[in-house]
Amino acid sequence: MSDSYSYLGPSGTFTEAALAQVPEAAGKPWRSVNNVGEALDDVVSGRSTAAMIAIENSIEGGVTATLDALANIPGLRIVGEYLVKVQFVLVARPGTRLQDVRVVNAHPVAYAQTRRWLDAHLPTHGHIPSTSNVAAALSLFDSELADAAVAPPQIVSQGEFEVLAEGISDNANAVTRFVLVSTSTALPAATGADKTSIIAELPADRAGALLELLEQFSTRGVNLSLLQSRPIGDALGRYRFVIDADGHVTDERVADALLGVRRFSPGVIFLGSYPRADRVPVEYVARYDNEVFIEARDWLRGIVSGEPEL
Ligand SMILES: O=C(O)C(=O)C[C@]1(C(=O)O)C=C[C@@H](O)C=C1
């Protein structure tokens, strides 16, 4: 396996900024790719050790291409989580004025994060999707199809751009969450500030199935930070759920919740347990402590093996 890291390029993307936060990636070769599928294919084929991919942002929610790829490509594990503050500018070729802009080049996720600004200031604009924020801006010099591009503010260091507007995100505090994905099945050690990600299908045509899925977590005192439905794709109305739960799979309450999910769901994918980007320790009430689960298990084991109850 090659010891390189794949990321959505070219250089200058937010994805590259996320990869720069990974100490193990420092000094290793980085492979710039054109989309999430290519990044994950690098990992599965062994061309790269790991890939950095955007999974969620605070304006648009889940990055659907990522959530679906994680569900459909077997053997992937999330090994780390990273946050990047995202801000966007509208750039154009030198001499362009805002009122000249008819067509905007933008990565679909960046477009969704700036749509309110674009609709307010360029109400009749057309949109050409681009493979990344940086690619959107650089393509202005290769093709005249678009008049402007949505790009990260640092893009000005990569060419002679006319900055038509700054701060065009629909939320000034926008943050994108990235995950580092590999095929390694070695679990990152529990830190007390961890997250566990799974994807679970619901049993078909069962009233209250979603409630039952959520109960697996609530009855073990496990908080969820993401619950996103995605179509399975084989029929209308069939959904799988991407779930982020607070805690590590070696925490008894999380392990017990996953056993419950596994018993109930016709399809569960374990995506990984890894340290939270914000390193904030997981809070839970004392009755869901590891010791409480262990004591209860020992008690039952004693009964089954015929030990006298104390
Ligand atoms: O990494 C980049 O710069 C990208 O263009 C990708 C991406 C994404 O896929 O979400 C990254 C961060 C922003 O939320 C918008 C776009």
The ligand as a Tripos MOL2 file, in Angstrom:
@<TRIPOS>MOLECULE
LIG
   16    16     1     0     0
SMALL
NO_CHARGES

@<TRIPOS>ATOM
      1 O1        -12.6670   21.3240   -0.2180 O.co2     1 LIG1
      2 C1        -13.1640   22.1600   -0.9320 C.2       1 LIG1
      3 O2        -12.7200   23.3110   -1.0410 O.co2     1 LIG1
      4 C2        -14.3760   21.8060   -1.7230 C.2       1 LIG1
      5 O3        -14.5940   22.3780   -2.7580 O.2       1 LIG1
      6 C3        -15.3470   20.7870   -1.2010 C.3       1 LIG1
      7 C4        -16.3190   21.2590   -0.1590 C.3       1 LIG1
      8 C5        -17.3230   20.0990    0.1600 C.2       1 LIG1
      9 O4        -17.2990   19.0600   -0.4490 O.co2     1 LIG1
     10 O5        -18.1460   20.3060    1.0680 O.co2     1 LIG1
     11 C6        -15.5870   21.5900    1.0830 C.2       1 LIG1
     12 C7        -15.9990   22.5740    1.9360 C.2       1 LIG1
     13 C8        -17.1540   23.4460    1.6390 C.3       1 LIG1
     14 O6        -18.2120   23.0330    2.4960 O.3       1 LIG1
     15 C9        -17.6260   23.3210    0.2430 C.2       1 LIG1
     16 C10       -17.1380   22.3790   -0.6160 C.2       1 LIG1
@<TRIPOS>BOND
     1     1     2 2
     2     2     3 1
     3     2     4 1
     4     4     5 2
     5     4     6 1
     6     6     7 1
     7     7     8 1
     8     7    11 1
     9     7    16 1
    10     8     9 2
    11     8    10 1
    12    11    12 2
    13    12    13 1
    14    13    14 1
    15    13    15 1
    16    15    16 2
@<TRIPOS>SUBSTRUCTURE
     1 LIG1         1 GROUP 0 **** ****
